[in-house]
């Protein structure tokens, strides 16, 4: 029951944040109806487990999002420099990095974080490693990506 309440609150907050409708009663009603319907369907499908609603990760994930936003900004600047360069120094390569998170949510968070960072894309996720495509040598920094994976593992509540 606790996961259902957390899901309802999270969906409602997300809906309000993304829609921005605080003063239109009809649209608020549609939002409430959609949140309740989605939550009821999730409950009925019996998918409210620790992977679909990772409540234990929530407090720690906020700091990670802040850090990831900063990293995305840094990578944007690096990609922008290459895009605006007269002679870009592109050196694409494929490489693997360890995948330290244990849960499926942690693995997906790590792979998505790599893909969200400009200049890198998660190509294939395996149990213990992720195949990554890097645009340049600077962006294909294996040590930085390993540190990112360790941060995600710490969000799960365990040391990397």
Protein Blocks (a to p, Z undefined) as FASTA:
>chain_A
ZZmmmmmmmmmmmmmmmnopakbmklmmmmmmmmmmmmmmmmmnopacfklmcfklmmmm
mmmmmmmmmmmmmmmmmmmmmmmpmbacbdddddddddfbfbfklmmmmmmmmmmpghia
cfbdcfkbccdddfblklmpmklmmmmmmmmmmmnopaZZ
